[in-house]
């Protein structure tokens, strides 16, 4: 899997137009056998108009950098995205982003360029990461004609593995970001804000890593999807 992901990166690099996506693709992915404490990560969360990655749109992006096992709060960013349609009422109730706020947001291509500059060379952390992967990849396709290959750690997948390995009974709601945060006694943040959810995912990953690590470190491969 690691070989195929890097092959895809190199293939896309040969075909990518001059852009922040091309710059991102120029950075090799972190090696799976590297000690996770030696790497940089970017915890990311998105708020969207819905869950269909083919039709719905990104409304906001939140992210924060981790250097090894330390969260760098000075890197925290939250960007609202301008979209070309009205925000569905049901969606607005959840994430509290209005049409007026969206109208004052940045263009998707500008937000992506900023994000890719920060993500380059890092491993992405997200909770239920298929959402972030799908939406970001489709956004890159719309902007530059190519998707977005990524090294990904999914904190929800890690939790699921832990429950199953330790034979802990659980239900679907136990795998939610804030439910898992409570399990590890992490700070409680308001839900459905891209930045606070990105920070919560970063803290959850560090708690999960500390739970697994006996102090000798672990290879990145132990955490990857």
CORTA-V906992 format. One record per residue. N is the residue number from 1. RES is the residue in three letters. PHI is phi in degrees with one decimal (NA if undefined). PSI is psi in radians with two decimals (* if undefined). Layout:
<<N	RES	PHI	PSI> <N	RES	PHI	PSI>>
This chain:
<<1	UNK	NA	-0.75> <2	UNK	-61.4	-0.74> <3	UNK	-63.3	-0.75> <4	UNK	-65.2	-0.66> <5	UNK	-65.4	-0.75> <6	UNK	-71.3	-0.58> <7	UNK	-61.4	-0.74> <8	UNK	-62.6	-0.73> <9	UNK	-59.5	-0.82> <10	UNK	-68.1	-0.63> <11	UNK	-65.1	-0.78> <12	UNK	-67.2	-0.58> <13	UNK	-60.4	-0.67> <14	UNK	-68.0	-0.39> <15	UNK	-110.7	-0.08> <16	UNK	-77.4	2.43> <17	UNK	-71.9	2.89> <18	UNK	-62.5	2.06> <19	UNK	-173.9	3.04> <20	UNK	-66.4	-0.45> <21	UNK	-65.1	-0.75> <22	UNK	-62.2	-0.76> <23	UNK	-60.7	-0.74> <24	UNK	-59.7	-0.78> <25	UNK	-68.2	-0.35> <26	UNK	-71.2	-0.29> <27	UNK	-89.7	2.09> <28	UNK	-60.4	2.64> <29	UNK	-74.5	2.66> <30	UNK	-59.6	2.45> <31	UNK	-72.8	2.40> <32	UNK	-63.7	-0.45> <33	UNK	-88.6	-0.05> <34	UNK	-68.8	2.46> <35	UNK	-58.7	2.24> <36	UNK	-59.9	-0.41> <37	UNK	-74.0	-0.23> <38	UNK	-97.3	0.04> <39	UNK	-109.4	2.87> <40	UNK	-105.4	2.56> <41	UNK	-132.2	2.81> <42	UNK	-131.2	1.96> <43	UNK	-82.2	2.23> <44	UNK	-128.8	2.50> <45	UNK	-140.3	2.56> <46	UNK	-121.8	2.55> <47	UNK	-110.0	2.39> <48	UNK	-133.7	2.95> <49	UNK	-75.9	-0.20> <50	UNK	179.4	-2.93> <51	UNK	-108.1	0.03> <52	UNK	-86.5	1.85> <53	UNK	-65.6	-0.30> <54	UNK	-85.3	-0.50> <55	UNK	-117.8	-0.59> <56	UNK	-80.2	2.91> <57	UNK	-124.6	2.72> <58	UNK	-76.2	2.28> <59	UNK	-102.6	-0.59> <60	UNK	-155.0	2.70> <61	UNK	-130.5	2.27> <62	UNK	-125.1	2.47> <63	UNK	-156.3	2.75> <64	UNK	-151.2	2.51> <65	UNK	-90.0	2.52> <66	UNK	-118.3	2.29> <67	UNK	-105.1	1.81> <68	UNK	62.1	-2.07> <69	UNK	-103.4	0.33> <70	UNK	-118.6	2.30> <71	UNK	-88.2	2.22> <72	UNK	-97.0	1.65> <73	UNK	-65.6	-0.36> <74	UNK	-67.3	-0.26> <75	UNK	-94.7	-0.03> <76	UNK	-64.3	2.32> <77	UNK	-138.5	2.57> <78	UNK	-135.8	2.12> <79	UNK	-125.1	2.25> <80	UNK	-91.5	2.46> <81	UNK	-107.5	2.37> <82	UNK	-79.0	2.27> <83	UNK	-119.8	2.90> <84	UNK	-100.1	0.45> <85	UNK	-153.2	2.91> <86	UNK	-71.7	2.53> <87	UNK	-79.5	2.22> <88	UNK	-56.1	2.44> <89	UNK	-58.0	-0.76> <90	UNK	-61.7	-0.63> <91	UNK	-70.8	-0.74> <92	UNK	-62.8	-0.61> <93	UNK	-61.6	-0.63> <94	UNK	-75.8	-0.91> <95	UNK	-99.8	-0.10> <96	UNK	62.4	0.49> <97	UNK	-102.1	2.14> <98	UNK	-96.5	2.95> <99	UNK	-60.7	-0.67> <100	UNK	-64.1	-0.73> <101	UNK	-64.6	-0.74> <102	UNK	-62.8	-0.68> <103	UNK	-62.8	-0.45> <104	UNK	-92.8	0.02> <105	UNK	-78.5	3.12> <106	UNK	-87.0	2.77> <107	UNK	-67.2	2.55> <108	UNK	-56.3	-0.72> <109	UNK	-63.8	-0.64> <110	UNK	-70.1	-0.72> <111	UNK	-64.7	-0.72> <112	UNK	-63.2	-0.76> <113	UNK	-59.7	-0.76> <114	UNK	-63.7	-0.77> <115	UNK	-64.2	-0.78> <116	UNK	-66.2	-0.57> <117	UNK	-62.5	-0.64> <118	UNK	-79.9	-0.65> <119	UNK	-73.1	-0.42> <120	UNK	-54.0	2.21> <121	UNK	81.5	-0.03> <122	UNK	-107.7	2.89> <123	UNK	-97.4	2.32> <124	UNK	-82.5	2.38> <125	UNK	-113.4	2.31> <126	UNK	-154.5	2.77> <127	UNK	-101.1	2.18> <128	UNK	57.0	1.05> <129	UNK	-66.0	-0.27> <130	UNK	-59.4	-0.51> <131	UNK	-65.5	-0.93> <132	UNK	-62.1	-0.76> <133	UNK	-59.6	-0.85> <134	UNK	-65.0	-0.83> <135	UNK	-68.7	-0.74> <136	UNK	-67.8	-0.69> <137	UNK	-65.1	-0.76> <138	UNK	-66.8	-0.62> <139	UNK	-63.9	-0.71> <140	UNK	-65.4	-0.65> <141	UNK	-62.4	-0.72> <142	UNK	-67.8	-0.60> <143	UNK	-83.0	-0.69> <144	UNK	-132.8	0.04> <145	UNK	82.5	0.07> <146	UNK	-136.0	2.60> <147	UNK	-78.0	-2.99> <148	UNK	-125.4	1.72> <149	UNK	-73.6	2.48> <150	UNK	-147.8	2.57> <151	UNK	-79.7	2.23> <152	UNK	-131.9	2.36> <153	UNK	-113.5	2.18> <154	UNK	-108.8	1.94> <155	UNK	-66.5	-0.44> <156	UNK	-69.9	-0.75> <157	UNK	-62.4	-0.73> <158	UNK	-60.6	-0.73> <159	UNK	-64.0	-0.74> <160	UNK	-60.9	-0.76> <161	UNK	-61.3	-0.74> <162	UNK	-64.7	-0.79> <163	UNK	-59.3	-0.78> <164	UNK	-69.8	-0.73> <165	UNK	-65.0	-0.66> <166	UNK	-92.7	0.07> <167	UNK	55.0	0.79> <168	UNK	-92.8	2.12> <169	UNK	-62.5	2.44> <170	UNK	-152.8	2.80> <171	UNK	-120.0	2.96> <172	UNK	-55.9	-0.69> <173	UNK	-65.5	-0.39> <174	UNK	-69.1	-0.30> <175	UNK	-93.0	0.03> <176	UNK	-70.2	2.67> <177	UNK	-54.6	-0.87> <178	UNK	-77.5	-0.47> <179	UNK	-65.1	-0.73> <180	UNK	-68.9	-0.63> <181	UNK	-59.4	-0.73> <182	UNK	-62.5	-0.67> <183	UNK	-61.5	-0.59> <184	UNK	-97.6	0.17> <185	UNK	57.9	0.70> <186	UNK	-87.6	2.83> <187	UNK	-58.1	2.56> <188	UNK	-97.9	2.20> <189	UNK	-115.9	2.80> <190	UNK	-64.7	2.39> <191	UNK	-78.3	2.78> <192	UNK	66.3	0.60> <193	UNK	-119.5	2.22> <194	UNK	-59.5	-0.70> <195	UNK	-72.3	-0.81> <196	UNK	-65.1	-0.60> <197	UNK	-70.8	-0.61> <198	UNK	-64.2	-0.75> <199	UNK	-64.7	-0.71> <200	UNK	-62.9	-0.68> <201	UNK	-66.7	-0.66> <202	UNK	-62.8	-0.80> <203	UNK	-66.1	-0.67> <204	UNK	-64.0	-0.76> <205	UNK	-58.8	-0.79> <206	UNK	-63.8	-0.65> <207	UNK	-66.4	-0.74> <208	UNK	-64.7	-0.70> <209	UNK	-66.0	-0.76> <210	UNK	-63.3	-0.61> <211	UNK	-65.7	-0.60> <212	UNK	-86.8	-0.51> <213	UNK	-85.3	2.26> <214	UNK	-92.0	0.22> <215	UNK	101.0	-0.15> <216	UNK	-98.2	-0.06> <217	UNK	88.2	2.92> <218	UNK	-143.8	2.64> <219	UNK	-71.3	2.60> <220	UNK	-52.4	-0.62> <221	UNK	-54.2	-0.49> <222	UNK	-67.8	-0.28> <223	UNK	-112.2	-0.26> <224	UNK	-72.2	2.67> <225	UNK	-66.4	*>>
